[in-house]
Amino acid sequence: MAQKKEQPAARQPEQAQPLDRIALPAWEELPDFGVYMDQVVTLLSGYLSFLPEAGESIVSASAINNYVRLKIMPAPVKRKYFRVHLAYLLMILPMKQSISIADIPRILPADADESAVHRAYEDFAGQFRKTADFFHAQVAEVLSGLTGGGDRSGVRRLALESVLVSSFARILAERLIPLQEPPAEEP
């Protein structure tokens, strides 16, 4: 018996549907007790399952150790990671999709106390949600044109626009990051 081939139009909304649910956990939802590295990796895999690396491990223990070594995030306390560490990682991992790891410390608060990290994380998570909502609206508009086997040129257009937005966003970020720092004094 031949298998029934799934219609592409029926598959499209399913592929785009998760965009409206992409969000980072609230600060209060992050564990307020120390967890070990393997637990951190497991938590991050759940929180960030939407990232392109979702089929692979989203982050490795060696990558986290490098972030600590590079002073992008604070060191664990007696081999345990707390809410602050998870918040840093939840900001670092999506950002490294678009900018170099060397630029990330120029955006994140360095050696900040917990309240400063809390504010930075809440701001980041809020901007993250707004961006996800914007792209979900774009996808929903294009997918509404696909009902009844409509023209797929809107999908191609949105795919191209997404690639260009990504490219220009990286260029803009690379130009803006240095502007947030005060100019170096001349000798």
C-alpha positions in Angstrom: 0.0 0.0 0.0 1.4 3.4 -1.0 2.0 5.9 1.7 -0.1 9.1 1.4 2.2 12.0 0.7 1.8 15.0 3.1 0.8 18.2 1.4 3.3 21.0 1.7 0.6 23.6 2.5 -0.5 21.5 5.5 3.1 21.2 6.7 3.9 24.9 6.5 1.8 26.2 9.4 3.2 23.4 11.6 6.8 24.5 10.9 6.1 28.1 11.6 3.7 27.7 14.5 6.4 27.5 17.2 7.4 31.1 16.5 4.5 32.4 18.6 5.7 30.3 21.6 9.3 31.2 21.5 10.2 33.0 24.7 12.9 32.9 27.3 11.9 31.9 30.8 11.2 34.7 33.3 13.9 35.4 35.9 11.7 33.9 38.6 11.4 30.6 36.6 15.2 30.1 36.7 16.4 27.8 39.5 17.3 29.8 42.6 19.6 27.0 43.9 22.9 25.7 42.6 23.0 23.1 39.8 25.9 21.2 38.4 27.2 21.5 34.8 25.2 18.5 33.4 22.0 20.0 34.9 22.9 23.4 33.3 23.3 21.7 29.9 20.0 19.9 30.3 18.1 23.0 31.4 19.5 25.1 28.5 18.6 22.4 26.0 15.0 22.7 27.2 14.9 26.5 27.4 16.6 27.0 24.0 15.2 24.1 22.0 14.2 26.5 19.3 17.8 27.4 18.3 19.1 25.9 15.1 21.4 23.6 17.0 18.4 21.9 18.7 19.2 18.6 17.0 22.7 18.7 18.6 23.7 19.8 22.0 22.9 23.5 22.4 25.9 24.1 24.5 28.7 21.9 25.9 30.5 21.9 29.2 33.7 23.0 27.5 31.9 26.0 25.8 30.5 27.1 29.2 34.0 26.7 30.7 35.4 28.9 27.8 32.7 31.6 28.6 33.9 31.6 32.2 37.6 31.7 31.2 37.0 34.5 28.7 35.1 36.4 31.5 31.9 36.6 29.5 30.1 35.2 32.5 31.0 34.7 36.2 32.6 31.5 37.4 30.5 28.9 39.2 30.5 28.9 43.0 31.9 25.6 44.2 31.2 24.0 40.8 27.5 25.0 41.1 25.7 27.4 38.7 23.0 29.7 40.0 20.2 31.9 38.5 22.8 34.5 37.4 24.8 32.0 35.5 21.8 30.6 33.7 20.7 34.2 32.8 24.1 34.9 31.3 23.9 31.7 29.3 20.4 32.4 28.1 21.6 35.7 26.8 25.0 34.5 25.4 23.6 31.5 23.4 21.1 33.4 21.2 23.5 36.3 20.7 26.3 34.0 19.5 24.0 33.1 16.6 24.5 36.6 15.2 27.6 38.2 16.6 31.1 37.0 17.4 31.8 35.7 20.9 34.4 38.5 21.3 31.6 41.1 21.0 29.3 39.5 23.5 31.1 40.8 26.6 30.8 44.3 25.2 27.0 44.0 25.4 26.5 42.1 28.7 27.1 43.6 32.1 30.6 42.6 33.3 31.2 41.9 37.0 27.7 43.0 37.8 25.8 42.3 40.9 22.7 40.1 40.8 20.2 43.0 40.5 22.1 44.4 37.5 22.1 41.0 35.8 18.4 40.6 36.6 17.6 43.9 34.9 19.8 43.1 31.9 18.2 39.7 31.6 14.6 41.0 31.9 15.4 43.6 29.2 16.9 41.0 27.0 14.0 38.6 27.4 11.5 41.4 26.7 13.3 42.4 23.5 13.6 38.8 22.6 9.8 38.3 22.9 9.0 41.4 20.9 11.3 40.2 18.1 9.7 36.7 18.1 6.2 38.3 18.0 7.3 40.5 15.0 8.6 37.5 13.0 5.6 35.4 14.0 3.3 38.1 12.5 5.3 38.1 9.3 5.0 34.3 9.0 1.3 34.3 9.8 0.7 36.9 7.0 2.5 34.8 4.5 0.9 31.5 5.6 -2.5 33.0 5.4 -1.9 33.4 1.6 -1.1 29.7 1.3 -4.6 28.4 2.2 -6.1 26.6 -0.7 -2.8 26.0 -2.4 -2.1 29.7 -3.0 1.0 31.2 -4.5 4.3 30.4 -2.7 6.1 33.5 -3.8 5.3 35.0 -0.4 7.3 32.2 1.3 10.2 32.8 -1.0 10.0 36.6 -0.4 9.9 36.2 3.4 12.8 33.7 3.3 14.9 36.1 1.3 13.9 39.1 3.6 14.9 36.9 6.6 18.3 36.2 5.2 18.8 39.9 4.4 17.5 41.0 7.8 20.0 38.6 9.4 22.9 39.9 7.3 22.1 43.6 7.9 21.4 43.0 11.6 24.9 41.6 12.0 26.4 44.6 10.1 24.4 47.0 12.2 25.4 45.2 15.5 29.1 45.3 14.6 28.8 49.0 14.0 26.8 49.8 17.1 28.6 47.8 19.6 31.7 50.0 19.6 29.5 53.1 19.9 28.2 52.1 23.3 31.7 52.5 24.8 33.2 55.9 25.6 35.9 56.9 23.1 39.5 56.2 24.2 41.4 59.2 25.4 44.3 60.3 23.3 47.7 60.4 24.9 
